[in-house]
């Protein structure tokens, strides 16, 4: 299974990608997660990306495409993969097509998780993540059993630096200008499935699985 999950910031791409990659036994490739690891480690890529991320802007295409090409060569991608947060621009989508054509491994589907902007701000600003194991929570919609503590490993939960109201507003503007055109790009290729992301987390997963069966 080779999938792309599309959707605005806070739509639930990461939440669903974790579930779906386990369900299908494929690699979960989140460009945002790879970038955040690089920023934490202070790598050259992380140093270059950090400013863009803090402002809620996109990291330049050339850096992202190189990073994804490298990731696709990892052994865990042989059984398939699920992209979460990539592609984000038409040039990224064209580069992905070229990479996959060269490997004769075309995409199976692209799933767009549709959520209106007014819901997204609350989703993103209420998100809390575990720096130790990567588990994700929401203070209102998916709270941990003990406030601020990870259910899975007991570490202290943190808020992402770009999850402030101001930066989320900028990320949404960038999404509408640069990423939303991908919806038509994949529709024209006959690959697009659209899913209502306002449902509960379980219901969104069920709807995606049904769309992929259909
Ligand atoms: P990235 O990490 O990709 O962030 P994003 O796309 O803005 O998406 P989010 O991670 O904010 O949201 P999500 O859709 O994954 O939602 P989630 O499941 O977490 O990118 C960050 C930055 O890195 C970018 O701004 C850019 O600078 C850079 N970058 C990354 N990729 C790039 C690329 N390809 N090109 C250029 N730059 C790139 O859910 C959000 C919250 O809502 C959680 O708390 C969750 O528990 C909750 N929730 C989820 N589903 C539901 C539901 N159904 N009901 C209620 N609550 C829900």
Boltz pocket constraint, residues with backbone or C-beta under 6 A from the ligand:
constraints:
  - pocket:
      binder: B
      contacts: [[A, 7], [A, 8], [A, 9], [A, 10], [A, 11], [A, 12], [A, 13], [A, 14], [A, 15], [A, 16], [A, 31], [A, 32], [A, 33], [A, 35], [A, 49], [A, 52], [A, 53], [A, 54], [A, 56], [A, 57], [A, 58], [A, 59], [A, 60], [A, 64], [A, 84], [A, 85], [A, 86], [A, 87], [A, 88], [A, 92], [A, 123], [A, 124], [A, 126], [A, 127], [A, 128], [A, 136], [A, 137], [A, 138], [A, 139], [A, 141], [A, 142], [A, 162], [A, 171], [A, 197], [A, 198], [A, 199], [A, 200], [A, 201], [A, 204]]
      max_distance: 6.0
